[in-house]
Amino acid sequence: MPTPTFQLEQALEILRNTPRALRSMLAGISDIWTHSNYGDNTFSPFDVVGHLIHGERTDWMVRVSLILQRGESQPFAPFDRYAMYEASRGKSIAELLDTFEELRTANLRELAESRLTPAHLELLGRHPDLGPVTLRQLLATWVVHDLNHIHQIAKAMAYQYREEIGPWREYFPFLT
């Protein structure tokens, strides 16, 4: 099978489904699943949802707009990967899931209103650490970012039973 290339409609399939996937995984379950991580300096599922919310507010569409309006002339603001710790304090996972879904829906509506063309996808922006990046790369990264964090959530949840599975642990190297 040939390696797929970025297609906006395919990317939107993932971006639209992420809120539902997270709600399906995390709504109505115990804190042991939502608030536990898999080691030092790792995120719990609760942290991940907060991190995704921060990205919806300050990263993806802000950067899309910056590329469309200013190109490379103004670098992206650095992204605070840990802002969710303060912003999520005192909230429930249900509140975070609702907020994420609302923000993602609004951002995808704004993206649709941009009426991106193939030429737009080749426009350049400037990442503060990585240098020049295309709008296509930014949008592809948004998709991969979602999928990475879905994986991270599943890993944090599975890790809670790592000792309970006994000898089957050898079949799950991601738990070590």
Long-range contacts (C-beta under 8 A, 24 or more apart in sequence): 6-121, 6-136, 6-139, 6-140, 8-116, 8-121, 8-139, 11-139, 11-140, 11-142, 11-143, 12-108, 12-111, 14-143, 14-146, 14-147, 15-104, 15-108, 15-142, 15-143, 15-146, 16-104, 16-108, 18-52, 18-104, 18-146, 18-150, 19-97, 19-100, 19-101, 19-104, 19-105, 21-150, 22-49, 22-52, 22-97, 22-100, 22-150, 22-153, 23-97, 23-101, 25-150, 25-153, 25-154, 25-157, 26-93, 26-97, 26-153, 27-93, 27-94, 27-97, 32-160, 33-157, 33-160, 34-93, 36-156, 36-157, 36-159, 36-160, 37-156, 37-159, 38-155, 38-156, 38-159, 39-159, 42-152, 42-156, 43-152, 43-156, 44-156, 45-93, 45-153, 45-156, 45-157, 46-88, 46-93, 46-96, 47-84, 47-85, 47-88, 48-149, 48-152, 48-153, 48-156, 49-88, 49-93, 49-96, 49-97, 49-100, 50-84, 50-85, 50-87, 50-88, 50-91, 50-96, 51-81, 51-83, 51-84, 51-149, 52-100, 52-146, 52-149, 53-84, 53-87, 53-88, 53-96, 53-99, 53-100, 53-103, 54-79, 54-80, 54-83, 54-84, 54-87, 55-79, 55-145, 56-100, 56-103, 56-104, 56-107, 57-103, 58-83, 60-107, 60-138, 60-142, 61-107, 61-110, 61-111, 63-125, 63-138, 64-111, 64-114, 64-135, 64-138, 64-139, 66-125, 67-123, 67-124, 67-125, 67-135, 67-138, 68-114, 68-120, 68-123, 68-135, 70-125, 71-123, 71-124, 71-125, 72-124, 72-125, 72-126, 72-132, 74-126, 75-125, 75-126, 75-127, 75-128, 76-125, 76-126, 76-127, 76-128, 77-128, 78-128, 78-129
